Amino acid sequence: MVQRTVTVGSASGLHARPAAIFVKAAAAQPVRVRAIVDGKKPANAASMLAVLALGATQGTTVTLEADDDAAGAGRQAVDELAQLLARDLDAEPGDG
């Protein structure tokens, strides 16, 4: 299992537009990624409702985890999604 902890960078946290961008990127990954916020049930990162239910605001620490394989798909997925979460997606044009 691969894990990476990151701090949410978006001004609105994982709500509305930033959550949609994150979920879209998670759904495109070849492995299932889980997002974990202390005190909450792990969320399927590819589920909009599950991600919104985390209630992650700007500055919230989120742990991303995925099973890895010989090709490193889990590590690559977690790294890509962690980089996305750390950015302020509210301030960026386009869909991420």
Backbone as XML, in Angstrom:
<?xml version="1.0"?>
<chain id="A" units="angstrom">
  <residue number="1" name="MET">
    <atom name="N" x="0.847" y="-1.178" z="0.000"/>
    <atom name="CA" x="0.000" y="0.000" z="0.000"/>
    <atom name="C" x="0.893" y="1.243" z="0.000"/>
  </residue>
  <residue number="2" name="VAL">
    <atom name="N" x="0.474" y="2.224" z="-0.769"/>
    <atom name="CA" x="1.186" y="3.496" z="-0.870"/>
    <atom name="C" x="0.345" y="4.566" z="-0.199"/>
  </residue>
  <residue number="3" name="GLN">
    <atom name="N" x="0.980" y="5.406" z="0.620"/>
    <atom name="CA" x="0.279" y="6.516" z="1.265"/>
    <atom name="C" x="1.065" y="7.794" z="1.090"/>
  </residue>
  <residue number="4" name="ARG">
    <atom name="N" x="0.330" y="8.877" z="1.009"/>
    <atom name="CA" x="0.959" y="10.199" z="0.980"/>
    <atom name="C" x="0.017" y="11.177" z="1.661"/>
  </residue>
  <residue number="5" name="THR">
    <atom name="N" x="0.565" y="12.016" z="2.514"/>
    <atom name="CA" x="-0.229" y="13.008" z="3.238"/>
    <atom name="C" x="0.027" y="14.378" z="2.634"/>
  </residue>
  <residue number="6" name="VAL">
    <atom name="N" x="-1.056" y="15.126" z="2.452"/>
    <atom name="CA" x="-0.970" y="16.436" z="1.814"/>
    <atom name="C" x="-1.958" y="17.382" z="2.484"/>
  </residue>
  <residue number="7" name="THR">
    <atom name="N" x="-1.682" y="18.670" z="2.413"/>
    <atom name="CA" x="-2.565" y="19.694" z="2.959"/>
    <atom name="C" x="-3.365" y="20.314" z="1.815"/>
  </residue>
  <residue number="8" name="VAL">
    <atom name="N" x="-4.672" y="20.431" z="2.009"/>
    <atom name="CA" x="-5.555" y="20.998" z="0.988"/>
    <atom name="C" x="-5.192" y="22.462" z="0.766"/>
  </residue>
  <residue number="9" name="GLY">
    <atom name="N" x="-4.924" y="22.824" z="-0.489"/>
    <atom name="CA" x="-4.500" y="24.179" z="-0.815"/>
    <atom name="C" x="-5.601" y="25.089" z="-1.321"/>
  </residue>
  <residue number="10" name="SER">
    <atom name="N" x="-6.705" y="24.546" z="-1.793"/>
    <atom name="CA" x="-7.769" y="25.381" z="-2.356"/>
    <atom name="C" x="-8.449" y="26.229" z="-1.288"/>
  </residue>
  <residue number="11" name="ALA">
    <atom name="N" x="-8.707" y="27.474" z="-1.635"/>
    <atom name="CA" x="-9.317" y="28.415" z="-0.698"/>
    <atom name="C" x="-10.664" y="27.920" z="-0.179"/>
  </residue>
  <residue number="12" name="SER">
    <atom name="N" x="-11.422" y="27.223" z="-1.021"/>
    <atom name="CA" x="-12.722" y="26.718" z="-0.589"/>
    <atom name="C" x="-12.640" y="25.272" z="-0.107"/>
  </residue>
  <residue number="13" name="GLY">
    <atom name="N" x="-11.441" y="24.739" z="0.010"/>
    <atom name="CA" x="-11.283" y="23.353" z="0.431"/>
    <atom name="C" x="-11.739" y="22.411" z="-0.669"/>
  </residue>
  <residue number="14" name="LEU">
    <atom name="N" x="-12.166" y="21.223" z="-0.277"/>
    <atom name="CA" x="-12.660" y="20.251" z="-1.259"/>
    <atom name="C" x="-14.167" y="20.406" z="-1.413"/>
  </residue>
  <residue number="15" name="HIS">
    <atom name="N" x="-14.564" y="21.526" z="-1.972"/>
    <atom name="CA" x="-15.969" y="21.820" z="-2.218"/>
    <atom name="C" x="-16.122" y="22.294" z="-3.649"/>
  </residue>
  <residue number="16" name="ALA">
    <atom name="N" x="-17.281" y="22.081" z="-4.221"/>
    <atom name="CA" x="-17.644" y="22.574" z="-5.553"/>
    <atom name="C" x="-16.582" y="22.268" z="-6.604"/>
  </residue>
  <residue number="17" name="ARG">
    <atom name="N" x="-16.030" y="23.305" z="-7.191"/>
    <atom name="CA" x="-15.116" y="23.151" z="-8.321"/>
    <atom name="C" x="-13.853" y="22.353" z="-7.974"/>
  </residue>
  <residue number="18" name="PRO">
    <atom name="N" x="-13.135" y="22.660" z="-6.883"/>
    <atom name="CA" x="-11.944" y="21.873" z="-6.564"/>
    <atom name="C" x="-12.251" y="20.383" z="-6.364"/>
  </residue>
  <residue number="19" name="ALA">
    <atom name="N" x="-13.360" y="20.077" z="-5.725"/>
    <atom name="CA" x="-13.730" y="18.676" z="-5.518"/>
    <atom name="C" x="-14.014" y="17.997" z="-6.854"/>
  </residue>
  <residue number="20" name="ALA">
    <atom name="N" x="-14.701" y="18.688" z="-7.751"/>
    <atom name="CA" x="-15.006" y="18.119" z="-9.064"/>
    <atom name="C" x="-13.727" y="17.825" z="-9.852"/>
  </residue>
  <residue number="21" name="ILE">
    <atom name="N" x="-12.769" y="18.725" z="-9.792"/>
    <atom name="CA" x="-11.488" y="18.527" z="-10.484"/>
    <atom name="C" x="-10.750" y="17.335" z="-9.881"/>
  </residue>
  <residue number="22" name="PHE">
    <atom name="N" x="-10.717" y="17.261" z="-8.557"/>
    <atom name="CA" x="-10.038" y="16.167" z="-7.863"/>
    <atom name="C" x="-10.692" y="14.819" z="-8.180"/>
  </residue>
  <residue number="23" name="VAL">
    <atom name="N" x="-12.004" y="14.762" z="-8.108"/>
    <atom name="CA" x="-12.736" y="13.516" z="-8.363"/>
    <atom name="C" x="-12.533" y="13.058" z="-9.809"/>
  </residue>
  <residue number="24" name="LYS">
    <atom name="N" x="-12.568" y="13.983" z="-10.739"/>
    <atom name="CA" x="-12.351" y="13.639" z="-12.148"/>
    <atom name="C" x="-10.960" y="13.032" z="-12.345"/>
  </residue>
  <residue number="25" name="ALA">
    <atom name="N" x="-9.961" y="13.623" z="-11.716"/>
    <atom name="CA" x="-8.586" y="13.107" z="-11.822"/>
    <atom name="C" x="-8.471" y="11.734" z="-11.147"/>
  </residue>
  <residue number="26" name="ALA">
    <atom name="N" x="-9.138" y="11.555" z="-10.009"/>
    <atom name="CA" x="-9.093" y="10.269" z="-9.308"/>
    <atom name="C" x="-9.774" y="9.173" z="-10.122"/>
  </residue>
  <residue number="27" name="ALA">
    <atom name="N" x="-10.880" y="9.511" z="-10.768"/>
    <atom name="CA" x="-11.605" y="8.532" z="-11.581"/>
    <atom name="C" x="-10.791" y="8.089" z="-12.798"/>
  </residue>
  <residue number="28" name="ALA">
    <atom name="N" x="-9.882" y="8.937" z="-13.253"/>
    <atom name="CA" x="-9.053" y="8.621" z="-14.412"/>
    <atom name="C" x="-7.855" y="7.720" z="-14.067"/>
  </residue>
  <residue number="29" name="GLN">
    <atom name="N" x="-7.620" y="7.491" z="-12.786"/>
    <atom name="CA" x="-6.474" y="6.685" z="-12.368"/>
    <atom name="C" x="-6.742" y="5.201" z="-12.614"/>
  </residue>
  <residue number="30" name="PRO">
    <atom name="N" x="-5.695" y="4.424" z="-12.884"/>
    <atom name="CA" x="-5.879" y="2.986" z="-13.123"/>
    <atom name="C" x="-6.073" y="2.165" z="-11.844"/>
  </residue>
  <residue number="31" name="VAL">
    <atom name="N" x="-5.961" y="2.818" z="-10.691"/>
    <atom name="CA" x="-6.161" y="2.141" z="-9.404"/>
    <atom name="C" x="-7.146" y="2.939" z="-8.566"/>
  </residue>
  <residue number="32" name="ARG">
    <atom name="N" x="-7.755" y="2.272" z="-7.591"/>
    <atom name="CA" x="-8.681" y="2.950" z="-6.683"/>
    <atom name="C" x="-7.874" y="3.671" z="-5.608"/>
  </residue>
  <residue number="33" name="VAL">
    <atom name="N" x="-8.172" y="4.932" z="-5.429"/>
    <atom name="CA" x="-7.490" y="5.748" z="-4.425"/>
    <atom name="C" x="-8.499" y="6.128" z="-3.342"/>
  </residue>
  <residue number="34" name="ARG">
    <atom name="N" x="-8.058" y="6.050" z="-2.096"/>
    <atom name="CA" x="-8.893" y="6.437" z="-0.968"/>
    <atom name="C" x="-8.341" y="7.719" z="-0.356"/>
  </residue>
  <residue number="35" name="ALA">
    <atom name="N" x="-9.244" y="8.597" z="0.063"/>
    <atom name="CA" x="-8.870" y="9.845" z="0.738"/>
    <atom name="C" x="-9.325" y="9.725" z="2.186"/>
  </residue>
  <residue number="36" name="ILE">
    <atom name="N" x="-8.420" y="10.061" z="3.103"/>
    <atom name="CA" x="-8.712" y="9.886" z="4.522"/>
    <atom name="C" x="-8.440" y="11.189" z="5.266"/>
  </residue>
  <residue number="37" name="VAL">
    <atom name="N" x="-9.438" y="11.632" z="6.023"/>
    <atom name="CA" x="-9.314" y="12.782" z="6.916"/>
    <atom name="C" x="-9.549" y="12.232" z="8.319"/>
  </residue>
  <residue number="38" name="ASP">
    <atom name="N" x="-8.691" y="12.613" z="9.275"/>
    <atom name="CA" x="-8.817" y="12.095" z="10.638"/>
    <atom name="C" x="-10.247" y="12.188" z="11.139"/>
  </residue>
  <residue number="39" name="GLY">
    <atom name="N" x="-10.706" y="11.093" z="11.727"/>
    <atom name="CA" x="-12.030" y="11.067" z="12.319"/>
    <atom name="C" x="-13.144" y="10.746" z="11.344"/>
  </residue>
  <residue number="40" name="LYS">
    <atom name="N" x="-12.816" y="10.578" z="10.072"/>
    <atom name="CA" x="-13.840" y="10.288" z="9.061"/>
    <atom name="C" x="-13.558" y="8.930" z="8.422"/>
  </residue>
  <residue number="41" name="LYS">
    <atom name="N" x="-14.596" y="8.328" z="7.879"/>
    <atom name="CA" x="-14.473" y="7.072" z="7.155"/>
    <atom name="C" x="-13.686" y="7.322" z="5.866"/>
  </residue>
  <residue number="42" name="PRO">
    <atom name="N" x="-12.769" y="6.429" z="5.480"/>
    <atom name="CA" x="-12.041" y="6.607" z="4.215"/>
    <atom name="C" x="-13.026" y="6.751" z="3.050"/>
  </residue>
  <residue number="43" name="ALA">
    <atom name="N" x="-12.709" y="7.671" z="2.141"/>
    <atom name="CA" x="-13.597" y="7.968" z="1.018"/>
    <atom name="C" x="-12.981" y="7.500" z="-0.289"/>
  </residue>
  <residue number="44" name="ASN">
    <atom name="N" x="-13.819" y="6.974" z="-1.163"/>
    <atom name="CA" x="-13.389" y="6.668" z="-2.521"/>
    <atom name="C" x="-13.127" y="8.015" z="-3.192"/>
  </residue>
  <residue number="45" name="ALA">
    <atom name="N" x="-11.882" y="8.258" z="-3.589"/>
    <atom name="CA" x="-11.517" y="9.555" z="-4.164"/>
    <atom name="C" x="-12.207" y="9.829" z="-5.493"/>
  </residue>
  <residue number="46" name="ALA">
    <atom name="N" x="-12.778" y="8.808" z="-6.119"/>
    <atom name="CA" x="-13.471" y="8.988" z="-7.393"/>
    <atom name="C" x="-14.971" y="9.236" z="-7.210"/>
  </residue>
  <residue number="47" name="SER">
    <atom name="N" x="-15.414" y="9.398" z="-5.964"/>
    <atom name="CA" x="-16.830" y="9.635" z="-5.674"/>
    <atom name="C" x="-17.031" y="11.054" z="-5.152"/>
  </residue>
  <residue number="48" name="MET">
    <atom name="N" x="-17.790" y="11.840" z="-5.892"/>
    <atom name="CA" x="-18.035" y="13.229" z="-5.502"/>
    <atom name="C" x="-18.692" y="13.308" z="-4.117"/>
  </residue>
  <residue number="49" name="LEU">
    <atom name="N" x="-19.711" y="12.498" z="-3.882"/>
    <atom name="CA" x="-20.401" y="12.542" z="-2.592"/>
    <atom name="C" x="-19.473" y="12.153" z="-1.451"/>
  </residue>
  <residue number="50" name="ALA">
    <atom name="N" x="-18.657" y="11.126" z="-1.653"/>
    <atom name="CA" x="-17.735" y="10.683" z="-0.606"/>
    <atom name="C" x="-16.690" y="11.753" z="-0.305"/>
  </residue>
  <residue number="51" name="VAL">
    <atom name="N" x="-16.172" y="12.405" z="-1.344"/>
    <atom name="CA" x="-15.158" y="13.454" z="-1.152"/>
    <atom name="C" x="-15.772" y="14.664" z="-0.448"/>
  </residue>
  <residue number="52" name="LEU">
    <atom name="N" x="-16.960" y="15.073" z="-0.845"/>
    <atom name="CA" x="-17.619" y="16.197" z="-0.184"/>
    <atom name="C" x="-17.905" y="15.883" z="1.289"/>
  </residue>
  <residue number="53" name="ALA">
    <atom name="N" x="-18.237" y="14.615" z="1.576"/>
    <atom name="CA" x="-18.552" y="14.212" z="2.950"/>
    <atom name="C" x="-17.334" y="14.311" z="3.878"/>
  </residue>
  <residue number="54" name="LEU">
    <atom name="N" x="-16.132" y="14.361" z="3.319"/>
    <atom name="CA" x="-14.939" y="14.513" z="4.152"/>
    <atom name="C" x="-14.909" y="15.873" z="4.841"/>
  </residue>
  <residue number="55" name="GLY">
    <atom name="N" x="-15.559" y="16.874" z="4.239"/>
    <atom name="CA" x="-15.594" y="18.207" z="4.834"/>
    <atom name="C" x="-14.233" y="18.861" z="4.921"/>
  </residue>
  <residue number="56" name="ALA">
    <atom name="N" x="-13.353" y="18.563" z="3.974"/>
    <atom name="CA" x="-11.986" y="19.092" z="4.000"/>
    <atom name="C" x="-11.961" y="20.560" z="3.587"/>
  </residue>
  <residue number="57" name="THR">
    <atom name="N" x="-11.491" y="21.405" z="4.483"/>
    <atom name="CA" x="-11.360" y="22.832" z="4.208"/>
    <atom name="C" x="-9.896" y="23.133" z="3.890"/>
  </residue>
  <residue number="58" name="GLN">
    <atom name="N" x="-9.610" y="24.371" z="3.492"/>
    <atom name="CA" x="-8.227" y="24.758" z="3.227"/>
    <atom name="C" x="-7.396" y="24.501" z="4.482"/>
  </residue>
  <residue number="59" name="GLY">
    <atom name="N" x="-6.255" y="23.836" z="4.319"/>
    <atom name="CA" x="-5.383" y="23.533" z="5.442"/>
    <atom name="C" x="-5.625" y="22.176" z="6.078"/>
  </residue>
  <residue number="60" name="THR">
    <atom name="N" x="-6.702" y="21.491" z="5.696"/>
    <atom name="CA" x="-6.980" y="20.157" z="6.220"/>
    <atom name="C" x="-5.931" y="19.180" z="5.695"/>
  </residue>
  <residue number="61" name="THR">
    <atom name="N" x="-5.470" y="18.300" z="6.558"/>
    <atom name="CA" x="-4.527" y="17.264" z="6.153"/>
    <atom name="C" x="-5.300" y="16.048" z="5.662"/>
  </residue>
  <residue number="62" name="VAL">
    <atom name="N" x="-4.985" y="15.613" z="4.448"/>
    <atom name="CA" x="-5.639" y="14.472" z="3.825"/>
    <atom name="C" x="-4.573" y="13.425" z="3.512"/>
  </residue>
  <residue number="63" name="THR">
    <atom name="N" x="-4.853" y="12.180" z="3.862"/>
    <atom name="CA" x="-3.964" y="11.081" z="3.492"/>
    <atom name="C" x="-4.588" y="10.357" z="2.313"/>
  </residue>
  <residue number="64" name="LEU">
    <atom name="N" x="-3.809" y="10.206" z="1.253"/>
    <atom name="CA" x="-4.239" y="9.464" z="0.076"/>
    <atom name="C" x="-3.558" y="8.110" z="0.114"/>
  </residue>
  <residue number="65" name="GLU">
    <atom name="N" x="-4.313" y="7.057" z="-0.193"/>
    <atom name="CA" x="-3.706" y="5.733" z="-0.208"/>
    <atom name="C" x="-4.257" y="4.910" z="-1.357"/>
  </residue>
  <residue number="66" name="ALA">
    <atom name="N" x="-3.394" y="4.025" z="-1.869"/>
    <atom name="CA" x="-3.768" y="3.123" z="-2.951"/>
    <atom name="C" x="-2.905" y="1.888" z="-2.872"/>
  </residue>
  <residue number="67" name="ASP">
    <atom name="N" x="-3.417" y="0.790" z="-3.382"/>
    <atom name="CA" x="-2.608" y="-0.413" z="-3.509"/>
    <atom name="C" x="-1.661" y="-0.181" z="-4.673"/>
  </residue>
  <residue number="68" name="ASP">
    <atom name="N" x="-0.453" y="-0.686" z="-4.551"/>
    <atom name="CA" x="0.542" y="-0.518" z="-5.605"/>
    <atom name="C" x="0.711" y="-1.830" z="-6.358"/>
  </residue>
  <residue number="69" name="ASP">
    <atom name="N" x="1.255" y="-1.738" z="-7.540"/>
    <atom name="CA" x="1.570" y="-2.932" z="-8.315"/>
    <atom name="C" x="3.002" y="-2.826" z="-8.814"/>
  </residue>
  <residue number="70" name="ALA">
    <atom name="N" x="3.440" y="-3.815" z="-9.549"/>
    <atom name="CA" x="4.829" y="-3.844" z="-10.022"/>
    <atom name="C" x="5.175" y="-2.644" z="-10.891"/>
  </residue>
  <residue number="71" name="ALA">
    <atom name="N" x="4.195" y="-2.121" z="-11.595"/>
    <atom name="CA" x="4.433" y="-0.969" z="-12.476"/>
    <atom name="C" x="4.403" y="0.357" z="-11.718"/>
  </residue>
  <residue number="72" name="GLY">
    <atom name="N" x="4.039" y="0.341" z="-10.444"/>
    <atom name="CA" x="4.007" y="1.562" z="-9.648"/>
    <atom name="C" x="2.789" y="2.428" z="-9.890"/>
  </residue>
  <residue number="73" name="ALA">
    <atom name="N" x="1.690" y="1.828" z="-10.361"/>
    <atom name="CA" x="0.481" y="2.608" z="-10.673"/>
    <atom name="C" x="-0.091" y="3.298" z="-9.438"/>
  </residue>
  <residue number="74" name="GLY">
    <atom name="N" x="-0.056" y="2.620" z="-8.308"/>
    <atom name="CA" x="-0.589" y="3.217" z="-7.076"/>
    <atom name="C" x="0.221" y="4.417" z="-6.636"/>
  </residue>
  <residue number="75" name="ARG">
    <atom name="N" x="1.539" y="4.276" z="-6.682"/>
    <atom name="CA" x="2.416" y="5.382" z="-6.291"/>
    <atom name="C" x="2.214" y="6.574" z="-7.219"/>
  </residue>
  <residue number="76" name="GLN">
    <atom name="N" x="2.142" y="6.322" z="-8.506"/>
    <atom name="CA" x="1.953" y="7.406" z="-9.477"/>
    <atom name="C" x="0.609" y="8.100" z="-9.256"/>
  </residue>
  <residue number="77" name="ALA">
    <atom name="N" x="-0.444" y="7.322" z="-9.011"/>
    <atom name="CA" x="-1.775" y="7.895" z="-8.791"/>
    <atom name="C" x="-1.791" y="8.771" z="-7.545"/>
  </residue>
  <residue number="78" name="VAL">
    <atom name="N" x="-1.228" y="8.266" z="-6.447"/>
    <atom name="CA" x="-1.212" y="9.010" z="-5.190"/>
    <atom name="C" x="-0.388" y="10.286" z="-5.340"/>
  </residue>
  <residue number="79" name="ASP">
    <atom name="N" x="0.756" y="10.203" z="-6.000"/>
    <atom name="CA" x="1.598" y="11.382" z="-6.196"/>
    <atom name="C" x="0.880" y="12.448" z="-7.029"/>
  </residue>
  <residue number="80" name="GLU">
    <atom name="N" x="0.239" y="12.019" z="-8.115"/>
    <atom name="CA" x="-0.467" y="12.961" z="-8.987"/>
    <atom name="C" x="-1.616" y="13.655" z="-8.251"/>
  </residue>
  <residue number="81" name="LEU">
    <atom name="N" x="-2.391" y="12.877" z="-7.511"/>
    <atom name="CA" x="-3.533" y="13.455" z="-6.796"/>
    <atom name="C" x="-3.081" y="14.338" z="-5.630"/>
  </residue>
  <residue number="82" name="ALA">
    <atom name="N" x="-1.982" y="13.988" z="-4.992"/>
    <atom name="CA" x="-1.457" y="14.815" z="-3.899"/>
    <atom name="C" x="-1.013" y="16.178" z="-4.433"/>
  </residue>
  <residue number="83" name="GLN">
    <atom name="N" x="-0.360" y="16.178" z="-5.576"/>
    <atom name="CA" x="0.062" y="17.447" z="-6.183"/>
    <atom name="C" x="-1.150" y="18.308" z="-6.522"/>
  </residue>
  <residue number="84" name="LEU">
    <atom name="N" x="-2.197" y="17.677" z="-6.994"/>
    <atom name="CA" x="-3.424" y="18.401" z="-7.336"/>
    <atom name="C" x="-4.062" y="19.008" z="-6.088"/>
  </residue>
  <residue number="85" name="LEU">
    <atom name="N" x="-4.162" y="18.227" z="-5.013"/>
    <atom name="CA" x="-4.776" y="18.713" z="-3.767"/>
    <atom name="C" x="-4.015" y="19.873" z="-3.144"/>
  </residue>
  <residue number="86" name="ALA">
    <atom name="N" x="-2.707" y="19.886" z="-3.314"/>
    <atom name="CA" x="-1.883" y="20.927" z="-2.696"/>
    <atom name="C" x="-2.045" y="22.285" z="-3.383"/>
  </residue>
  <residue number="87" name="ARG">
    <atom name="N" x="-2.532" y="22.289" z="-4.620"/>
    <atom name="CA" x="-2.687" y="23.546" z="-5.358"/>
    <atom name="C" x="-3.997" y="24.240" z="-4.980"/>
  </residue>
  <residue number="88" name="ASP">
    <atom name="N" x="-4.051" y="25.550" z="-5.238"/>
    <atom name="CA" x="-5.287" y="26.300" z="-5.047"/>
    <atom name="C" x="-6.075" y="26.224" z="-6.350"/>
  </residue>
  <residue number="89" name="LEU">
    <atom name="N" x="-6.920" y="25.213" z="-6.471"/>
    <atom name="CA" x="-7.673" y="24.992" z="-7.693"/>
    <atom name="C" x="-8.714" y="26.066" z="-7.955"/>
  </residue>
  <residue number="90" name="ASP">
    <atom name="N" x="-9.074" y="26.823" z="-6.917"/>
    <atom name="CA" x="-10.007" y="27.930" z="-7.095"/>
    <atom name="C" x="-9.373" y="29.055" z="-7.922"/>
  </residue>
  <residue number="91" name="ALA">
    <atom name="N" x="-8.058" y="29.192" z="-7.828"/>
    <atom name="CA" x="-7.356" y="30.305" z="-8.468"/>
    <atom name="C" x="-6.892" y="29.972" z="-9.872"/>
  </residue>
  <residue number="92" name="GLU">
    <atom name="N" x="-7.076" y="28.721" z="-10.310"/>
    <atom name="CA" x="-6.573" y="28.303" z="-11.622"/>
    <atom name="C" x="-7.677" y="28.314" z="-12.667"/>
  </residue>
  <residue number="93" name="PRO">
    <atom name="N" x="-7.345" y="28.782" z="-13.885"/>
    <atom name="CA" x="-8.328" y="28.744" z="-14.965"/>
    <atom name="C" x="-8.496" y="27.333" z="-15.507"/>
  </residue>
  <residue number="94" name="GLY">
    <atom name="N" x="-9.545" y="27.079" z="-16.235"/>
    <atom name="CA" x="-9.752" y="25.768" z="-16.857"/>
    <atom name="C" x="-10.248" y="24.746" z="-15.862"/>
  </residue>
  <residue number="95" name="ASP">
    <atom name="N" x="-10.128" y="23.456" z="-16.237"/>
    <atom name="CA" x="-10.626" y="22.404" z="-15.372"/>
    <atom name="C" x="-9.507" y="21.601" z="-14.736"/>
  </residue>
  <residue number="96" name="GLY">
    <atom name="N" x="-8.328" y="22.160" z="-14.600"/>
    <atom name="CA" x="-7.257" y="21.522" z="-13.884"/>
    <atom name="C" x="-6.429" y="20.671" z="-14.740"/>
  </residue>
</chain>
